């Protein structure tokens, strides 16, 4: 009888886990069912380009069913309501699914309520953390081009995904210069990081100096160790500073676990994240794994304003591979092997890019971090987006060592 594996979530972690399992075990040995509320995969690293008008959501997404069917896996377009780890059952809005192994790759819930005025529900602030929010932000950027005014870009206390804030600040600066409107739009970058380039991982080599120079040469004012407390239609309130004028405010919120995970007894911590061991197994619930943003991780260091540990797409894929290989090993009566997470990523700066590589992500590190700036890195990021989407659409997985 084939082992039943349920995977919750159809983004980087879910797809990678499904493909790694299928690559190592045929359908006669493992039945793979991937459950996702959204029927489409979206290449999240390209959302800043959607916000700035150089991409549409259709260009960076595809239907999940086709590549999963090609791999002889099942796709269930359902919303998860709860997880019973003792009974080994997942309840959705349509059915109950029993499992032998469960991979929680549900991603995040944006805790926009942490900053009053951060929309889309209760205020004028914008966030690029989901496709609908990004489309709303894209409309605000189009409005800014017609009626220029001051802009604030940044991250809220407790944020962990800070890279897109830098990309949006640099990208907006580049867009406005191309339109010859930059002189009408003061840009201020506000971050909880103790220094530029901390990124929740304690910094990386010379990235601090590089980002300081890049913001300064572009006339982008910046404030570090700063807590955004409120957003209004005309300003962003910063603790100890007061209001900073802003007609378009772009703020990365802190993240929480999705409701179904947070509310399942014994599964998650109070913030909705799942504690795991070095093989991404739940410490108490047998057969339960978590990967990606759903995983609980301690901050890299203590900071004056909270900054949480980052979880990039590259890191998520590594977690998914480790978890999938442990499942394969356990099916064969063995245990898998843990591995330290590394990170390779390219930050778009509008007219160029910055490449960063750290190993491991959490300092101290075995290698001096690699940091390089140049136009070639933006071309690499563009090329990687195309290669990843083509491969994923056709049921293939690019090697995680390529990173992003």
Order of alpha helices (4+ residues) and beta strands (2+ residues): beta-alpha-beta-beta-alpha-beta-alpha-beta-beta-beta-beta-beta-beta-alpha-beta-alpha-beta-alpha-beta-beta-beta-beta-beta-beta-alpha-beta-alpha-beta-beta-beta-alpha
